[in-house]
Amino acid sequence: MGSWRDIDHGWELTVADEPPPPDVPENVRGGVVPATVPGCVHTDLLAANLIPDPYLDQNEHALRWIGRTRWRYATRFAGPPSPPGESERVDLVCEGLDTIATITLNDEVVGATQNMHRSYRFDVTRLIRSEANDLVITFDSAERYAREQRDRLGDRPGPNSATPEPFNFVRKMACNFGWDWGPVLVTAGIWKPIRLHTWHTARLAQVRPLVSVTGSAGTSERSGAVGRVQVIVEVERVDPEANVGLRVTATVAGVQGQVDIGAGVSSATVELGVPDVELWWPHGLGDQPLYDLTVTLASASTGDVLDTWTRRIGFRTVRLDTTPDDIGSAFTIVVNDVPIFARGANWIPDDCFPSRVDRSRYQARLHQAKDAGINLLRVWGGGIYEQDAFYDVADELGILVWQDFLFACAAYPEEPPFAGEVEAEARENVARLMPHPSLVLWNGNNENIWGWFDWGWRSRLDDRTWGKGYYVDLLARVVDETDPTRPYWPGSPYSGSFDIHPNADEFGCKHVWDVWNERDYTGYRDYVPRFVAEFGWQGPPAWATLTRAVHDDPLTPDSPALASHQKAVDGNGKLARGLAPHFDEPQSFDDWHWLTQLNQARAAAYGIEHFRSHRGRCMGTVIWQLNDCWPVISWAAIDGDGRRKPLWYALRRVYDPRLLTVQPREGSLVVIAVNEDREPWTADVAIERRTFAGEVLGRHEAKLEIAGGSTNAVKIPADVATASDPSSEVLVVSVADEPPMTDSSGHGQLHRRAWWFYAEDKNLAYPEPDVDVSVSQDLRTGTAEVSVTARSFVRDLAVFADRLDPGAEADDMLVTLFPGESHTFRIAGLGRPIVPADVSSPPVLRSAGDTRR
């Protein structure tokens, strides 16, 4: 077999421009910086204390020179112990170079790259030495390259003035050039491993497992389903003309198949069938069994193994149902013949410097997603095809993945070299990711078809290309030819036809952004989309995250450094206008921080409950967004330091597979129960109109039978639904005799409840918050239980544990209590003792009514 060796030691970084640009600091000019591979220029300069942390204060702006500069990485490494023989090959394998690079080995150019999103393999057999080898990779400025391509091909529209750089003219992570939640940090470097591969005779150049299921796919039990794997293998030979026979063997679940490849042949297919296979399911609908698929390449004459390939696969079927109906056309992901309501979130790169995101970070973030009830993550098209570990963890947790091809919010050229690069990256990444059962949909682009329709592109483009050929032709062909087991959709939003507006409610997938940009969040009820793939509301990060990154004194929403961490156009203005219909104007920064976080959670919950109540017509909500790439005011539920915002806790409630919600229907109020489980749900509900003091003014009981994957509703009688004093009454719906809900970590919540308030918070006669607090703490484990007993009505009670200790976090938030009710918040990560007085008042203990004037 061949051998692999990482080239990850001895790297040094220097400025490659001669002379260096004038804005390169003196402490960097002409100096040699120790470099880490994988990594990038920013992380290497930061590790050497040559630049300030770009995530803090306004440092981002002072570091723009890094993206405008040419950089050189160099190392010396030992080659194979003896020169390669006639049947041997030595390849330099670069898994990820960012982005415009020239590779030199022993003073000879071996290749050049211009795409961050693909890998490269160079034959260096002739150049390799047994002794020292000098490897140099020079990175041109991607920013400069993009401008040159724009000038050569003619400008194309981009998103807006918040992202002015021509990111659409280079195959690189677009959000490196800034976004409405991200900084301008244009990276360069060796962002994935670089290796030396020594092999002989032949190697496995590509393995594509086409996984399917026949038989009974609609049950999680073993019931006669047969898993089938068509293993398509491409081989590369040292000497394509050599008369050498090869044998390919594939094994999965104890089933083995093999096929011989004759001289001069470069491909083969092995067919495998696994009886009584266990199906892979999204979490909540079944288990996630994974099977090792191993493929070996051997000499047909001697049996010597030349190469091996192993991945985990899962057996499941997937299709995208876009059947026309009397409304328009559906947009439903169907797994194992079961229609799935996607309780989703959009995923962006978890760091501006992706090499810092390892498996443990993927695990942490995806566990947070699952614990919030999320069953689908959409990998957004302005980032990257994530590293294998992301999809591995999604496979294990049962989280579906919608994968965008990497085009976002701009018109893209289709001329050379871009069309060739796009095809190469698409073919490589479709093949790389196809073993993962979690990956269920390929999507051509983010908002580019919408842009062509609505953003004035046509008049600016004239006859220039803008990407349509990619979305309706090239990428569809690549998916069909490389992995026909998965559906492809040309864009998001997209209606399925250029004859229908791409953001139509009745067809395909929709983005709802006018609500955040122009309206109050109650505007979500104006839409009933077939599938909403983007919508969201902003809120600031956790207090500990914000104050680690921003050091303004005084700290205000518009203070200079915090303003630098608000990237949305008029973002703070939209936050203020979004608060105004619901809350009194905040009188302090603490109150602004709390109310904008709370309003974010309220807005998302409002929209999701509405969309889920229309299950059947609407089959997915993908909130913008799960995560952040740095500390910033944004739409994320988990901030740039990995802390959960109030939005996360709201998502956990409204993404519970079993949801109760009160909704207006035809002039009345109704209780709607939504059941995403596969088993029926019988709910005995009590509907009560109460005063804030807890007095019951009206009551109605009903029994709801909700089949799996469906909804049921009960109209609330007018005498119960109608308030006599809207300012001091509330409608509450609860399920009788149901145990408290828990998430996958075992964290308990109150019994499932739904609420309906008759007025906005600023018009409600909330009593002065009055609670009793007790604390039980274990200093050895850093945990504490904070028990809160309400003496008055308290809405959306929250304990902000990071105000006590930056490492602390509470298990629950946004709890509403009537007088006499209690709730226990469990806090982990405490590094100091606390007493009740520490957690009895703002800014640690907050509720919706504590900012009233």
VENFEN-V14656 format. One record per residue. N is the residue number from 1. SS is DSSP state (H for helix, E for strand, C for the rest). PHI is phi in whole degrees, -180 to 180 (999 if undefined). Layout:
N | SS | PHI
N | SS | PHI
This chain:
1 | C | 999
2 | C | -76
3 | E | -131
4 | E | -117
5 | E | -141
6 | E | -70
7 | C | -103
8 | C | -129
9 | C | -126
10 | C | 78
11 | C | -75
12 | E | -131
13 | E | -116
14 | E | -140
15 | E | -73
16 | C | -95
17 | C | -68
18 | C | -131
19 | C | -76
20 | C | -63
21 | C | -56
22 | C | -64
23 | C | -88
24 | C | -73
25 | C | -61
26 | C | -60
27 | C | -74
28 | C | -109
29 | C | -59
30 | C | 71
31 | C | -87
32 | C | -112
33 | E | -112
34 | E | -58
35 | C | -120
36 | C | -110
37 | C | -124
38 | C | -70
39 | C | 175
40 | C | -156
41 | H | -60
42 | H | -59
43 | H | -69
44 | H | -71
45 | H | -65
46 | H | -67
47 | H | -64
48 | C | -88
49 | C | 59
50 | C | -98
51 | C | -138
52 | C | -75
53 | C | -63
54 | C | -67
55 | C | -85
56 | C | -98
57 | C | 47
58 | C | -108
59 | H | -61
60 | H | -48
61 | H | -69
62 | H | -79
63 | C | -113
64 | H | -63
65 | H | -61
66 | H | -63
67 | H | -73
68 | H | -98
69 | C | -108
70 | C | -85
71 | E | -132
72 | E | -128
73 | E | -106
74 | E | -143
75 | E | -152
76 | E | -125
77 | E | -141
78 | E | -82
79 | C | -90
80 | C | -59
81 | C | -64
82 | C | -140
83 | C | -61
84 | C | -61
85 | C | -84
86 | C | -64
87 | C | -97
88 | E | -110
89 | E | -138
90 | E | -124
91 | E | -116
92 | E | -95
93 | E | -110
94 | E | -108
95 | C | -75
96 | C | -166
97 | E | -118
98 | E | -117
99 | C | -138
100 | E | -95
101 | E | -128
102 | E | -122
103 | E | -109
104 | E | -124
105 | E | -121
106 | C | 50
107 | C | 69
108 | E | -125
109 | E | -69
110 | E | -107
111 | E | 175
112 | E | -141
113 | E | -132
114 | E | -149
115 | E | -152
116 | C | -69
117 | C | -95
118 | C | -139
119 | C | -102
120 | E | -138
121 | E | -131
122 | E | -122
123 | E | -77
124 | C | -118
125 | C | -55
126 | C | -69
127 | C | -97
128 | C | -71
129 | C | -118
130 | C | -70
131 | C | -88
132 | E | -71
133 | E | -123
134 | E | -102
135 | E | -113
136 | E | -129
137 | E | -124
138 | E | -107
139 | E | -107
140 | E | -74
141 | C | -68
142 | H | -65
143 | H | -64
144 | H | -66
145 | H | -60
146 | H | -62
147 | H | -65
148 | H | -63
149 | H | -68
150 | H | -62
151 | H | -67
152 | H | -73
153 | H | -101
154 | C | 97
155 | C | -65
156 | C | -127
157 | C | -66
158 | C | -114
159 | C | -70
160 | C | -171
161 | H | -67
162 | H | -72
163 | H | -131
164 | C | -79
165 | C | -74
166 | C | -81
167 | H | -62
168 | H | -76
169 | H | -110
170 | C | -152
171 | E | -85
172 | C | -149
173 | C | -52
174 | H | -62
175 | H | -73
176 | H | -60
177 | E | -92
178 | E | 96
179 | E | -150
180 | C | -80
181 | C | -142
182 | E | -134
183 | E | -82
184 | E | -87
185 | C | -138
186 | C | -81
187 | C | -89
188 | C | -153
189 | E | 146
190 | E | -94
191 | C | -89
192 | C | -130
193 | C | -58
194 | E | -124
195 | E | -138
196 | E | -106
197 | E | -115
198 | E | -105
199 | E | -147
200 | E | -137
201 | C | 66
202 | E | -160
203 | E | -142
204 | E | -80
205 | E | -78
206 | E | -159
207 | E | -127
208 | E | -124
209 | E | -88
210 | E | -92
211 | E | -103
212 | E | -145
213 | E | -135
214 | E | -121
215 | C | 96
216 | C | -81
217 | C | -105
218 | C | -97
219 | C | -138
220 | C | -84
221 | C | -86
222 | C | -70
223 | C | -147
224 | C | 87
225 | C | -68
226 | E | -113
227 | E | -84
228 | E | -123
229 | E | -128
230 | E | -101
231 | E | -94
232 | E | -101
233 | E | -118
234 | E | -113
235 | E | -118
236 | E | -118
237 | E | -109
238 | C | -61
239 | C | -124
240 | C | -60
241 | C | -93
242 | C | -66
243 | C | -87
244 | C | -123
245 | C | -85
246 | E | -126
247 | E | -131
248 | E | -108
249 | E | -123
250 | E | -124
251 | E | -137
252 | E | -150
253 | C | 50
254 | C | 80
255 | E | -99
256 | E | -129
257 | E | -143
258 | E | -149
259 | E | -150
260 | E | -94
261 | E | -116
262 | C | -75
263 | C | -56
264 | C | 82
265 | C | -97
266 | C | -118
267 | E | -145
268 | E | -158
269 | E | -131
270 | E | -114
271 | E | -104
272 | E | -128
273 | E | -130
274 | E | -114
275 | C | -73
276 | C | 49
277 | C | -72
278 | C | -85
279 | E | -80
280 | E | -91
281 | C | -127
282 | C | -60
283 | C | -60
284 | C | 93
285 | C | -113
286 | C | 163
287 | C | -88
288 | E | -125
289 | C | -67
290 | C | -124
291 | E | -119
292 | E | -75
293 | E | -108
294 | E | -118
295 | E | -123
296 | E | -121
297 | E | -116
298 | E | -137
299 | E | -71
300 | C | -68
301 | C | -88
302 | C | -104
303 | C | 81
304 | C | -64
305 | E | -75
306 | E | -99
307 | E | -161
308 | E | -144
309 | E | -142
310 | E | -135
311 | E | -141
312 | E | -97
313 | E | -124
314 | C | -132
315 | E | -96
316 | C | -165
317 | C | -106
318 | E | -148
319 | E | -150
320 | E | -109
321 | E | -86
322 | C | -121
323 | C | -62
324 | E | -64
325 | C | -144
326 | C | -75
327 | C | -96
328 | C | 177
329 | E | -153
330 | C | -73
331 | C | -147
332 | E | -134
333 | E | -82
334 | E | -119
335 | E | -115
336 | C | 52
337 | C | 68
338 | E | -109
339 | E | -64
340 | E | -108
341 | C | -84
342 | E | -79
343 | E | -96
344 | E | -118
345 | E | -149
346 | E | -81
347 | E | -114
348 | C | -113
349 | C | -53
350 | C | -80
351 | C | -157
352 | C | -62
353 | C | -115
354 | H | -61
355 | H | -65
356 | H | -82
357 | C | -95
358 | C | -104
359 | H | -60
360 | H | -64
361 | H | -73
362 | H | -58
363 | H | -61
364 | H | -61
365 | H | -70
366 | H | -74
367 | H | -65
368 | H | -61
369 | H | -64
370 | H | -63
371 | H | -66
372 | C | -86
373 | C | 86
374 | C | -71
375 | C | -116
376 | E | -148
377 | E | -118
378 | E | -99
379 | E | -81
380 | C | -73
381 | C | -77
382 | C | -99
383 | C | -111
384 | C | -136
385 | C | -73
386 | C | -65
387 | C | -70
388 | H | -54
389 | H | -61
390 | H | -59
391 | H | -74
392 | H | -58
393 | H | -67
394 | H | -61
395 | H | -58
396 | H | -69
397 | H | -92
398 | C | 75
399 | C | -101
400 | E | -69
401 | E | -122
402 | E | -98
403 | E | -111
404 | E | -76
405 | C | -71
406 | C | -91
407 | C | -142
408 | E | -149
409 | C | 59
410 | C | -159
411 | C | -88
412 | C | -115
413 | C | -71
414 | C | -110
415 | C | -78
416 | C | -62
417 | C | -88
418 | H | -71
419 | H | -60
420 | H | -65
421 | H | -66
422 | H | -63
423 | H | -64
424 | H | -64
425 | H | -68
426 | H | -66
427 | H | -63
428 | H | -66
429 | H | -78
430 | H | -62
431 | H | -66
432 | H | -65
433 | H | -95
434 | C | -68
435 | C | -66
436 | C | -84
437 | C | -66
438 | C | -67
439 | E | -77
440 | E | -122
441 | E | -156
442 | E | -103
443 | E | -124
444 | C | -69
445 | C | -169
446 | E | -111
447 | C | 69
448 | H | -74
449 | H | -67
450 | H | -59
451 | H | -59
452 | H | -65
453 | H | -75
454 | H | -120
455 | C | -105
456 | C | 74
457 | H | -69
458 | H | -60
459 | H | -71
460 | H | -86
461 | H | -82
462 | C | 54
463 | C | -104
464 | C | -74
465 | C | -67
466 | C | -140
467 | C | 118
468 | H | -56
469 | H | -61
470 | H | -66
471 | H | -76
472 | H | -98
473 | H | -129
474 | H | -57
475 | H | -68
476 | H | -61
477 | H | -65
478 | H | -61
479 | H | -65
480 | H | -64
481 | H | -81
482 | H | -94
483 | C | -147
484 | C | -72
485 | C | -79
486 | C | -120
487 | E | -77
488 | E | -125
489 | E | -130
490 | C | -67
491 | C | -174
492 | E | -137
493 | C | -80
494 | E | -162
495 | C | -94
496 | C | 102
497 | C | -159
498 | C | -75
499 | C | -86
500 | C | -123
501 | C | -54
502 | C | -66
503 | C | -111
504 | C | -70
505 | C | -65
506 | C | -89
507 | E | -133
508 | C | 62
509 | E | -109
510 | E | -129
511 | E | -113
512 | C | -114
513 | C | -118
514 | H | -65
515 | H | -64
516 | H | -65
517 | H | -76
518 | H | -132
519 | C | -137
520 | C | -81
521 | H | -67
522 | H | -64
523 | H | -67
524 | H | -58
525 | H | -71
526 | H | -80
527 | C | -123
528 | C | -132
529 | C | -74
530 | C | -72
531 | C | -164
532 | E | -104
533 | E | -93
534 | E | -152
535 | C | -172
536 | C | 177
537 | C | -143
538 | C | -81
539 | E | -164
540 | C | -73
541 | C | -72
542 | C | -57
543 | H | -58
544 | H | -64
545 | H | -68
546 | H | -62
547 | H | -77
548 | H | -71
549 | H | -94
550 | C | -125
551 | C | -125
552 | C | -63
553 | C | -141
554 | C | -80
555 | C | -91
556 | C | -135
557 | C | -57
558 | C | -110
559 | C | -65
560 | H | -56
561 | H | -70
562 | H | -67
563 | H | -60
564 | H | -71
565 | C | -102
566 | C | -124
567 | C | -96
568 | C | -73
569 | C | -63
570 | C | 55
571 | H | -60
572 | H | -68
573 | H | -64
574 | H | -68
575 | H | -61
576 | H | -66
577 | H | -68
578 | H | -73
579 | H | -76
580 | H | -56
581 | C | -71
582 | C | -115
583 | C | -132
584 | C | -64
585 | C | -63
586 | C | -61
587 | C | -102
588 | C | -150
589 | H | -65
590 | H | -57
591 | H | -68
592 | H | -59
593 | H | -62
594 | H | -68
595 | H | -71
596 | H | -71
597 | H | -66
598 | H | -65
599 | H | -65
600 | H | -60
601 | H | -63
602 | H | -63
603 | H | -62
604 | H | -64
605 | H | -62
606 | H | -58
607 | H | -65
608 | H | -65
609 | H | -60
610 | H | -62
611 | H | -65
612 | H | -66
613 | H | -66
614 | C | -103
615 | E | -53
616 | C | 111
617 | C | -77
618 | E | -98
619 | C | -126
620 | E | 179
621 | E | -130
622 | E | -118
623 | E | -67
624 | C | -96
625 | C | -150
626 | C | -73
627 | C | -131
628 | C | -123
629 | C | -100
630 | C | -166
631 | C | -75
632 | C | -161
633 | C | -76
634 | E | -158
635 | C | -87
636 | C | -72
637 | C | -89
638 | E | -122
639 | C | -82
640 | C | -65
641 | C | -99
642 | C | 84
643 | C | -88
644 | E | -81
645 | C | -86
646 | H | -51
647 | H | -55
648 | H | -59
649 | H | -68
650 | H | -66
651 | H | -61
652 | H | -59
653 | H | -75
654 | H | -81
655 | C | -100
656 | C | -59
657 | C | -55
658 | E | -111
659 | E | -120
660 | E | -106
661 | E | -146
662 | E | -101
663 | E | -135
664 | E | -80
665 | E | -143
666 | C | 52
667 | C | 83
668 | E | -125
669 | E | -102
670 | E | -131
671 | E | -96
672 | E | -117
673 | E | -106
674 | E | -114
675 | E | -124
676 | C | -94
677 | C | -68
678 | C | -87
679 | C | -95
680 | C | -63
681 | E | -127
682 | E | -104
683 | E | -122
684 | E | -88
685 | E | -104
686 | E | -110
687 | E | -111
688 | E | -129
689 | E | -100
690 | E | -125
691 | E | -80
692 | C | -63
693 | C | -77
694 | C | 103
695 | C | -67
696 | E | -84
697 | E | -101
698 | E | -164
699 | E | -145
700 | E | -143
701 | E | -114
702 | E | -149
703 | E | -111
704 | E | -111
705 | E | -109
706 | E | -119
707 | C | -66
708 | C | -60
709 | C | 66
710 | E | -156
711 | E | -131
712 | E | -148
713 | E | -139
714 | E | -135
715 | E | -76
716 | C | -86
717 | C | -56
718 | H | -59
719 | H | -70
720 | H | -90
721 | H | -76
722 | C | -93
723 | C | -83
724 | C | -87
725 | C | -135
726 | C | -58
727 | C | -79
728 | C | -135
729 | E | -126
730 | E | -146
731 | E | -99
732 | E | -129
733 | E | -118
734 | E | -135
735 | E | -100
736 | C | -74
737 | C | 56
738 | C | -107
739 | C | -67
740 | C | -59
741 | C | -73
742 | E | -138
743 | C | -91
744 | C | -69
745 | C | -90
746 | C | 85
747 | C | -76
748 | E | -87
749 | C | -129
750 | C | -66
751 | C | -55
752 | C | -62
753 | E | -135
754 | E | -127
755 | E | -126
756 | E | -139
757 | E | -102
758 | C | -90
759 | C | -150
760 | C | -74
761 | H | -52
762 | H | -69
763 | H | -108
764 | C | -93
765 | C | -89
766 | C | -59
767 | C | -71
768 | C | -60
769 | C | -58
770 | C | -139
771 | E | -138
772 | E | -104
773 | E | -126
774 | E | -127
775 | E | -130
776 | E | -124
777 | E | -130
778 | E | -118
779 | C | -66
780 | C | -68
781 | C | -100
782 | C | 71
783 | E | -116
784 | E | -154
785 | E | -114
786 | E | -110
787 | E | -98
788 | E | -117
789 | E | -112
790 | E | -82
791 | C | -100
792 | C | -133
793 | C | -67
794 | E | -130
795 | E | -110
796 | E | 56
797 | E | -68
798 | E | -142
799 | E | -110
800 | C | -93
801 | H | -67
802 | H | -69
803 | H | -74
804 | C | -87
805 | C | -158
806 | C | -58
807 | C | -91
808 | C | -97
809 | E | -151
810 | E | -91
811 | C | -83
812 | C | -147
813 | C | -166
814 | C | 62
815 | E | -101
816 | E | -111
817 | E | -129
818 | C | -85
819 | C | -54
820 | C | 94
821 | C | -85
822 | E | -129
823 | E | -147
824 | E | -110
825 | E | -95
826 | E | -101
827 | E | -113
828 | E | -119
829 | C | 85
830 | C | -76
831 | C | -107
832 | C | -150
833 | C | -72
834 | C | -131
835 | C | -127
836 | H | -53
837 | H | -62
838 | H | -70
839 | H | -125
840 | C | -107
841 | C | -156
842 | C | -60
843 | C | -91
844 | C | -82
845 | E | -100
846 | E | -126
847 | C | -149
848 | C | -62
849 | C | -94
850 | C | -85
851 | C | -107
852 | C | -64
853 | C | -84
